[in-house]
């Protein structure tokens, strides 16, 4: 394996790791907090409603948008690190 191939493999390994962790966070917030943990979050109020309902209606969307910005920022750093920036 050449140096260039090793660099490309390391780049894609870091990229896939970032994607997997982003999906895990998104699934935890949208499925875990909004559905599975909703009864536990019912006593906490946010904006006049319980926290579980808030995660189901707004929190998962806000988290997803935050993940998009985080992914773009982190990929720019990875691109610079591996020398493949625009």
C-alpha positions in Angstrom: 0.0 0.0 0.0 1.4 3.4 -1.0 1.5 6.4 1.2 -1.3 8.0 -0.9 -3.5 5.0 -0.4 -2.8 4.9 3.3 -3.7 8.6 3.5 -6.9 8.0 1.6 -7.8 5.0 3.8 -7.2 7.0 7.0 -9.3 9.9 5.6 -12.3 7.7 4.8 -12.0 5.9 8.1 -12.2 9.3 9.9 -15.1 10.3 7.7 -17.1 7.1 8.3 -16.4 7.4 12.1 -17.8 11.0 12.1 -20.9 9.9 10.1 -21.6 7.0 12.5 -21.3 9.1 15.6 -23.5 11.8 14.1 -26.1 9.2 13.3 -25.9 7.7 16.8 -26.5 11.2 18.4 -29.4 11.8 16.0 -31.0 8.4 16.8 -30.5 8.9 20.5 -32.2 12.3 20.5 -35.0 11.5 18.0 -35.8 8.0 19.0 -34.4 7.7 22.5 -35.4 10.9 24.1 -38.6 11.5 22.1 -40.0 8.0 22.3 -38.2 5.6 24.7 -37.3 8.0 27.5 -40.4 10.2 27.2 -42.1 9.0 30.4 -38.9 9.7 32.3 -38.7 13.2 30.9 -42.4 14.0 31.5 -41.8 15.8 34.8 -39.3 18.4 33.3 -41.0 21.3 31.6 -39.6 23.3 28.8 -41.6 26.1 27.1 -44.8 25.1 28.8 -44.6 21.4 27.8 -42.8 18.4 29.0 -39.2 17.7 27.8 -40.1 14.4 26.0 -42.7 16.1 23.9 -40.3 19.0 23.2 -37.7 16.6 21.9 -40.3 14.9 19.7 -41.5 18.1 18.2 -38.5 20.5 18.2 -35.4 19.0 19.9 -34.7 16.4 17.3 -35.0 18.9 14.4 -32.7 21.4 16.2 -30.3 18.7 17.0 -30.3 17.5 13.4 -29.5 21.0 12.1 -26.7 21.3 14.8 -25.3 18.0 13.6 -25.2 19.3 10.0 -23.2 22.4 11.0 -20.9 20.3 13.2 -20.4 17.8 10.4 -19.5 20.5 7.9 -17.1 22.2 10.4 -15.4 18.9 11.3 -15.1 17.8 7.6 -13.4 21.1 6.7 -10.9 20.3 9.5 -10.4 16.8 8.2 -10.0 18.0 4.6 -7.2 20.4 5.7 -5.6 17.7 7.9 -5.4 15.3 4.9 -4.7 17.9 2.3 -7.9 17.5 0.2 -9.4 20.9 0.9 -10.9 22.9 -1.9 
